[in-house]
Amino acid sequence: MRQSSLRPTAWPRSPRYPYVSGVLLAVVAAAEVLHARIISTAVLATLPFVVLPLLWRRREPRVGLLVVPAALLNFLFRPELLMTAAVAGVMGLHTLARHRVLHPALLSAGAITGSLLVNVGHVAMGVYDLGGRAPAVGADGSLSYFTESFVLAVGVVATVGVADATRSREESRQAREAAQRELIAMERRHAAAQERAAIARELHDIVAHSVSVIAVQAESATYTTPDLSPPARDGFQQIASSARSALTELRRLLSVLRADEAGAEEAAPVVPQPTLDSLGALLEAHRSGGGEVSLHTTGTRPAVLPPSLELTVYRIVQEALTNARRHARGAAVDIRLTYDEDEVRLRITDDGPGPRTPRLDAGGHGLSGMRERANLLGGRLTSGPAGAEGGFLIEAELPVRAGAKSFAEDVYE
């Protein structure tokens, strides 16, 4: 902020600018009066009304309605036109146009009319008297006596035009910023809706399935176990009842997650969740979009892996490829998937710019969503620059046992 305030374009927007410029203008006015030894009462009486109101021009732009007429009167009584009166008149006129105190056309017409009246006053006062003879309007060369009107009219139109253009440019900038803020808000809402839809699908396909299995097994145990004691039978019935209640609450939660902001008119579709077998299609989709990606697998994949772990690996790879397309277009992505007895390790790197384009979420849910998925499985995920030469790195360690823990075990713990 300090560096930007030192720029010449930033200084006029400073709150202190009207006061500093007004004081400087008053000092210059006093110097002009002393240097020219002005003793005219009319000039000295109008000059304060030309300079001093400009101190409050930003807080009260209508002071320009006093400054501009006072500057014209000062010019009327002193045809030499003090530099202070000229600058103050331009500033007052700019303030009126900049803040749209009057319509630009009306303001220009009024200022030009005032300039013409001052010119007529100069002619009537004999300012252009040559050789002791008053100028005769209509005679040869008499049009030259109104040159100051044309000069003042050009200055008026130029000042009003610049001020109005400045205001229009700022209004356009504010409109662009407002549109950008609205676009960012819409993207965030869209991302949140997509995340809610994804959570709803995962809850339905994983959690709801596990709870329904608990309910069915607990209910059937009371009929398939002949020597079951009454307390144990009641216990199984309570488990089944609790599972059914949990399913009811889960359905209610899913209806909330699937409801969009328009009033739940569209529900998130329930589709099978991707697994590790879906990685091939994901990589082909990335290649079809012009991306370059390779997958290297180490170790022996267990015959059975928890669905939540397979889904987490898939989502991390999916998000990594999305970030590569967004932040490192054209970069080659290398994916290394390692199967161990107790954990699955994932290492994803690309050869993009890396530190020059840091992967900040910028209000999204990319990297934070990856970490949350890894944390839910009891694992960890790290991300950052791959090295001094560039590139970006994502590493995840996902324990198999934590992912394999059943819903029932989690409830009883």
Salt bridges, closest charged atoms under 4 A:
GLU60 OE2 - ARG62 NE 2.73
GLU148 OE2 - HIS122 ND1 2.94
ASP164 OD1 - ARG100 NH2 2.70
GLU170 OE1 - ARG98 NH2 2.12
GLU171 OE2 - ARG167 NE 3.07
GLU177 OE2 - ARG173 NH1 3.20
GLU182 OE2 - ARG189 NH2 3.36
GLU202 OE2 - ARG373 NH1 2.83
ASP205 OD1 - HIS204 ND1 2.99
GLU219 OE1 - ARG244 NH1 3.16
GLU249 OE1 - ARG252 NH1 2.74
GLU261 OE1 - ARG189 NE 3.53
ASP277 OD1 - ARG301 NH1 2.87
GLU284 OE2 - ARG287 NH1 2.93
GLU310 OE1 - ARG301 NH2 3.65
ASP334 OD1 - HIS296 NE2 3.11
ASP334 OD2 - ARG336 NE 3.06
ASP340 OD2 - ARG345 NH1 2.17
ASP342 OD1 - ARG401 NH2 3.87
GLU343 OE2 - ARG345 NH1 3.41
ASP350 OD2 - ARG359 NH2 3.14
GLU395 OE2 - ARG347 NH1 2.80
GLU397 OE2 - ARG380 NH2 3.29
ASP410 OD1 - LYS405 NZ 3.98
GLU413 OE1 - LYS405 NZ 3.51
